Amino acid sequence: MTSLTAELTPVRKSILPKGGDTWESIAARELPDVAQSDAVGMLQSWNLHVFMRASGGVGRMRGDNPILPSDVIFVEAPHRD
């Protein structure tokens, strides 16, 4: 019989954003030792489910904040098996 912990897989670190959070504010809080432009790019690449989501209705600018407080935001790269 194998132990239960042997069957568990690592879970990526994630957060729920605070109201009004932007990629920049999350980067500053969660990746403070990384240059902001690099940290924002990393976050966006780890969170394509949020970054690539349409930001709203017809005529809305792509610059609108697409991050919702209910979004799960990964703050580390995917684990390699």
C-alpha positions in Angstrom: 0.0 0.0 0.0 1.4 3.4 -1.0 1.1 6.4 1.3 -1.3 9.1 0.5 1.4 11.7 0.3 3.1 9.7 -2.5 0.0 10.2 -4.6 -0.2 13.9 -4.1 1.1 16.2 -6.8 2.6 19.7 -6.1 0.2 22.6 -6.4 1.3 25.8 -8.0 1.2 28.9 -5.8 -1.7 31.1 -6.6 -3.6 34.1 -5.3 -7.0 35.7 -5.6 -6.5 39.3 -6.6 -7.5 42.2 -4.5 -10.2 44.6 -5.9 -8.5 46.9 -8.4 -5.4 44.8 -8.8 -3.5 45.1 -12.1 -0.7 43.0 -13.5 1.7 45.6 -12.2 0.3 45.6 -8.7 0.4 41.8 -8.5 3.9 41.8 -9.9 5.1 44.3 -7.3 3.5 42.4 -4.4 4.2 38.8 -5.4 7.5 39.0 -7.4 9.3 42.0 -5.7 12.8 40.8 -6.7 12.0 40.7 -10.4 12.1 43.8 -12.7 8.5 44.9 -13.1 8.3 44.5 -16.9 9.8 41.0 -16.6 7.5 40.1 -13.7 4.4 41.3 -15.6 5.4 39.3 -18.6 5.9 36.2 -16.4 2.5 36.6 -14.7 0.7 37.1 -18.0 2.4 34.0 -19.6 1.4 31.8 -16.5 -2.1 33.1 -16.6 -3.2 33.1 -20.2 -6.7 32.2 -19.1 -7.0 35.7 -17.7 -4.6 37.6 -20.0 -6.2 36.5 -23.2 -9.8 36.8 -22.1 -11.8 39.5 -23.9 -11.9 42.5 -21.6 -15.6 43.4 -22.2 -18.2 44.4 -24.8 -17.8 45.9 -28.2 -15.8 49.1 -28.3 -14.0 48.5 -25.0 -10.2 49.2 -25.1 -7.8 46.2 -24.7 -6.1 48.3 -21.9 -9.1 47.8 -19.6 -8.2 45.8 -16.6 -9.2 42.2 -17.3 -8.4 40.9 -13.8 -11.4 40.1 -11.6 -11.3 39.4 -7.8 -12.6 35.9 -8.5 -9.8 35.0 -10.9 -7.2 32.5 -9.8 -3.8 34.0 -10.6 -0.8 31.7 -10.7 2.3 33.4 -9.2 4.8 30.7 -10.2 5.6 28.8 -13.3 4.0 25.4 -14.0 5.8 22.5 -12.3 7.6 20.1 -14.6 6.9 16.5 -14.1 
